[in-house]
Amino acid sequence: MFYYTYKTTNLKNEKYYYGRHSAKRLRNSYLGSGVAIKIAIKKYGKACFSKEIINIFLTYDESVADEICIVTK
């Protein structure tokens, strides 16, 4: 299992969303699950978003700590 933090960017308006996720594969179609990102994906379509993996971790707790650090900045 991979645990990672990521940044999803809306290519139309350059708004971005930070988050963390866990998955069996790093390359997947997951863009985020927050209310704002879901509304934006519905409005613009998945093709208008890019996802950048920021850090990869061995444990869930490490990914949570990194997300807190990123969001706090």
N, CA and C atoms as an extended XYZ file, in Angstrom:
219
Properties=species:S:1:pos:R:3:atomname:S:1:resname:S:1:resid:I:1 pbc="F F F"
N         0.849       -1.179        0.000 N   MET     1
C         0.000        0.000        0.000 CA  MET     1
C         0.895        1.243        0.000 C   MET     1
N         0.516        2.220       -0.788 N   PHE     2
C         1.211        3.502       -0.838 CA  PHE     2
C         0.381        4.558       -0.107 C   PHE     2
N         1.045        5.393        0.631 N   TYR     3
C         0.412        6.533        1.292 CA  TYR     3
C         1.133        7.766        0.760 C   TYR     3
N         0.371        8.735        0.312 N   TYR     4
C         1.039        9.897       -0.275 CA  TYR     4
C         0.235       11.171       -0.092 C   TYR     4
N         0.959       12.290       -0.188 N   THR     5
C         0.311       13.596       -0.231 CA  THR     5
C         0.401       14.080       -1.672 C   THR     5
N        -0.553       14.890       -2.067 N   TYR     6
C        -0.639       15.312       -3.468 CA  TYR     6
C        -1.200       16.720       -3.580 C   TYR     6
N        -1.029       17.273       -4.769 N   LYS     7
C        -1.620       18.571       -5.111 CA  LYS     7
C        -2.365       18.380       -6.427 C   LYS     7
N        -3.657       18.670       -6.417 N   THR     8
C        -4.468       18.626       -7.628 CA  THR     8
C        -4.711       20.062       -8.073 C   THR     8
N        -4.436       20.343       -9.340 N   THR     9
C        -4.577       21.695       -9.873 CA  THR     9
C        -5.615       21.727      -10.979 C   THR     9
N        -6.495       22.718      -10.907 N   ASN    10
C        -7.468       22.966      -11.959 CA  ASN    10
C        -6.747       23.760      -13.048 C   ASN    10
N        -6.607       23.186      -14.224 N   LEU    11
C        -5.855       23.823      -15.305 CA  LEU    11
C        -6.597       24.997      -15.942 C   LEU    11
N        -7.888       25.111      -15.692 N   LYS    12
C        -8.676       26.229      -16.242 CA  LYS    12
C        -8.507       27.513      -15.431 C   LYS    12
N        -8.517       27.383      -14.107 N   ASN    13
C        -8.468       28.586      -13.271 CA  ASN    13
C        -7.299       28.599      -12.277 C   ASN    13
N        -6.429       27.590      -12.331 N   GLU    14
C        -5.230       27.483      -11.514 CA  GLU    14
C        -5.492       27.358      -10.017 C   GLU    14
N        -6.724       27.050       -9.617 N   LYS    15
C        -6.994       26.773       -8.211 CA  LYS    15
C        -6.432       25.389       -7.900 C   LYS    15
N        -6.052       25.173       -6.645 N   TYR    16
C        -5.444       23.897       -6.294 CA  TYR    16
C        -5.997       23.358       -4.977 C   TYR    16
N        -5.784       22.075       -4.771 N   TYR    17
C        -6.275       21.366       -3.607 CA  TYR    17
C        -5.174       20.423       -3.144 C   TYR    17
N        -4.830       20.467       -1.857 N   TYR    18
C        -3.865       19.541       -1.280 CA  TYR    18
C        -4.598       18.457       -0.514 C   TYR    18
N        -4.041       17.260       -0.506 N   GLY    19
C        -4.650       16.187        0.254 CA  GLY    19
C        -3.712       15.018        0.418 C   GLY    19
N        -4.224       13.958        1.003 N   ARG    20
C        -3.471       12.717        1.158 CA  ARG    20
C        -4.364       11.569        0.723 C   ARG    20
N        -3.739       10.496        0.328 N   HIS    21
C        -4.506        9.355       -0.178 CA  HIS    21
C        -3.697        8.086        0.041 C   HIS    21
N        -4.390        6.970        0.084 N   SER    22
C        -3.710        5.677        0.133 CA  SER    22
C        -4.267        4.815       -0.995 C   SER    22
N        -3.378        4.081       -1.660 N   ALA    23
C        -3.791        3.281       -2.809 CA  ALA    23
C        -2.775        2.171       -3.058 C   ALA    23
N        -3.215        1.164       -3.760 N   LYS    24
C        -2.316        0.066       -4.126 CA  LYS    24
C        -1.388        0.469       -5.273 C   LYS    24
N        -1.830        1.431       -6.095 N   ARG    25
C        -1.029        1.923       -7.216 CA  ARG    25
C        -0.879        3.433       -7.098 C   ARG    25
N         0.296        3.930       -7.391 N   LEU    26
C         0.488        5.382       -7.361 CA  LEU    26
C        -0.227        6.059       -8.513 C   LEU    26
N        -0.202        5.441       -9.661 N   ARG    27
C        -0.876        6.020      -10.832 CA  ARG    27
C        -2.331        5.566      -10.832 C   ARG    27
N        -3.188        6.464      -10.411 N   ASN    28
C        -4.619        6.182      -10.415 CA  ASN    28
C        -5.362        7.468      -10.750 C   ASN    28
N        -6.653        7.369      -10.911 N   SER    29
C        -7.438        8.525      -11.355 CA  SER    29
C        -7.952        9.385      -10.206 C   SER    29
N        -7.555        9.089       -8.996 N   TYR    30
C        -8.027        9.839       -7.831 CA  TYR    30
C        -7.523       11.277       -7.878 C   TYR    30
N        -8.441       12.230       -7.746 N   LEU    31
C        -8.085       13.646       -7.759 CA  LEU    31
C        -8.383       14.343       -6.432 C   LEU    31
N        -9.234       13.747       -5.604 N   GLY    32
C        -9.600       14.343       -4.331 CA  GLY    32
C       -11.037       14.020       -3.986 C   GLY    32
N       -11.385       14.198       -2.713 N   SER    33
C       -12.736       13.847       -2.294 CA  SER    33
C       -13.449       14.970       -1.548 C   SER    33
N       -12.813       16.129       -1.443 N   GLY    34
C       -13.448       17.255       -0.768 CA  GLY    34
C       -14.620       17.807       -1.574 C   GLY    34
N       -15.496       18.511       -0.900 N   VAL    35
C       -16.697       19.064       -1.539 CA  VAL    35
C       -16.321       19.993       -2.695 C   VAL    35
N       -15.385       20.903       -2.458 N   ALA    36
C       -15.013       21.889       -3.489 CA  ALA    36
C       -14.413       21.220       -4.722 C   ALA    36
N       -13.536       20.245       -4.521 N   ILE    37
C       -12.910       19.583       -5.673 CA  ILE    37
C       -13.921       18.756       -6.444 C   ILE    37
N       -14.863       18.123       -5.743 N   LYS    38
C       -15.896       17.340       -6.434 CA  LYS    38
C       -16.776       18.234       -7.305 C   LYS    38
N       -17.134       19.399       -6.795 N   ILE    39
C       -17.946       20.343       -7.571 CA  ILE    39
C       -17.170       20.818       -8.798 C   ILE    39
N       -15.885       21.131       -8.605 N   ALA    40
C       -15.061       21.603       -9.717 CA  ALA    40
C       -14.884       20.522      -10.781 C   ALA    40
N       -14.683       19.274      -10.374 N   ILE    41
C       -14.533       18.182      -11.333 CA  ILE    41
C       -15.821       17.990      -12.126 C   ILE    41
N       -16.939       18.096      -11.444 N   LYS    42
C       -18.232       17.967      -12.133 CA  LYS    42
C       -18.416       19.110      -13.136 C   LYS    42
N       -17.983       20.311      -12.776 N   LYS    43
C       -18.144       21.483      -13.635 CA  LYS    43
C       -17.203       21.456      -14.836 C   LYS    43
N       -15.911       21.121      -14.617 N   TYR    44
C       -14.899       21.220      -15.666 CA  TYR    44
C       -14.521       19.883      -16.311 C   TYR    44
N       -14.773       18.779      -15.621 N   GLY    45
C       -14.376       17.468      -16.124 CA  GLY    45
C       -12.970       17.095      -15.676 C   GLY    45
N       -12.718       15.800      -15.528 N   LYS    46
C       -11.422       15.321      -15.028 CA  LYS    46
C       -10.251       15.745      -15.898 C   LYS    46
N       -10.481       15.921      -17.184 N   ALA    47
C        -9.398       16.266      -18.112 CA  ALA    47
C        -8.787       17.636      -17.808 C   ALA    47
N        -9.492       18.470      -17.088 N   CYS    48
C        -9.011       19.821      -16.774 CA  CYS    48
C        -8.234       19.880      -15.462 C   CYS    48
N        -7.820       18.731      -14.938 N   PHE    49
C        -7.094       18.678      -13.680 CA  PHE    49
C        -5.820       17.877      -13.830 C   PHE    49
N        -4.814       18.267      -13.075 N   SER    50
C        -3.582       17.484      -13.018 CA  SER    50
C        -3.286       17.189      -11.554 C   SER    50
N        -2.686       16.034      -11.301 N   LYS    51
C        -2.329       15.650       -9.935 CA  LYS    51
C        -0.826       15.446       -9.862 C   LYS    51
N        -0.232       16.052       -8.857 N   GLU    52
C         1.206       15.925       -8.607 CA  GLU    52
C         1.390       15.258       -7.242 C   GLU    52
N         2.101       14.151       -7.201 N   ILE    53
C         2.393       13.501       -5.927 CA  ILE    53
C         3.566       14.240       -5.299 C   ILE    53
N         3.360       14.697       -4.071 N   ILE    54
C         4.371       15.497       -3.382 CA  ILE    54
C         5.346       14.596       -2.617 C   ILE    54
N         4.810       13.711       -1.778 N   ASN    55
C         5.633       12.813       -0.968 CA  ASN    55
C         4.964       11.447       -0.874 C   ASN    55
N         5.773       10.407       -0.738 N   ILE    56
C         5.284        9.039       -0.587 CA  ILE    56
C         5.778        8.516        0.759 C   ILE    56
N         4.902        7.790        1.465 N   PHE    57
C         5.224        7.311        2.810 CA  PHE    57
C         4.930        5.822        2.960 C   PHE    57
N         5.535        5.248        3.971 N   LEU    58
C         5.314        3.833        4.276 CA  LEU    58
C         4.126        3.622        5.205 C   LEU    58
N         3.746        4.676        5.944 N   THR    59
C         2.634        4.539        6.889 CA  THR    59
C         1.606        5.645        6.709 C   THR    59
N         0.414        5.334        7.127 N   TYR    60
C        -0.696        6.286        7.103 CA  TYR    60
C        -0.385        7.503        7.976 C   TYR    60
N         0.142        7.246        9.181 N   ASP    61
C         0.419        8.331       10.123 CA  ASP    61
C         1.410        9.346        9.558 C   ASP    61
N         2.398        8.877        8.819 N   GLU    62
C         3.355        9.794        8.193 CA  GLU    62
C         2.658       10.690        7.169 C   GLU    62
N         1.734       10.111        6.408 N   SER    63
C         1.022       10.911        5.402 CA  SER    63
C         0.120       11.952        6.061 C   SER    63
N        -0.496       11.592        7.169 N   VAL    64
C        -1.343       12.538        7.901 CA  VAL    64
C        -0.497       13.705        8.413 C   VAL    64
N         0.650       13.394        8.988 N   ALA    65
C         1.533       14.445        9.515 CA  ALA    65
C         2.001       15.376        8.397 C   ALA    65
N         2.313       14.817        7.235 N   ASP    66
C         2.758       15.645        6.116 CA  ASP    66
C         1.626       16.536        5.607 C   ASP    66
N         0.428       15.996        5.520 N   GLU    67
C        -0.716       16.811        5.077 CA  GLU    67
C        -0.951       17.973        6.027 C   GLU    67
N        -0.864       17.727        7.321 N   ILE    68
C        -1.035       18.795        8.314 CA  ILE    68
C         0.021       19.871        8.103 C   ILE    68
N         1.236       19.468        7.862 N   CYS    69
C         2.328       20.421        7.638 CA  CYS    69
C         2.081       21.244        6.375 C   CYS    69
N         1.668       20.598        5.308 N   ILE    70
C         1.419       21.293        4.038 CA  ILE    70
C         0.260       22.290        4.166 C   ILE    70
N        -0.824       21.867        4.777 N   VAL    71
C        -2.008       22.724        4.900 CA  VAL    71
C        -1.737       23.883        5.841 C   VAL    71
N        -0.929       23.650        6.874 N   THR    72
C        -0.604       24.708        7.820 CA  THR    72
C         0.216       25.811        7.169 C   THR    72
N         1.093       25.446        6.224 N   LYS    73
C         1.897       26.460        5.528 CA  LYS    73
C         0.988       27.391        4.778 C   LYS    73
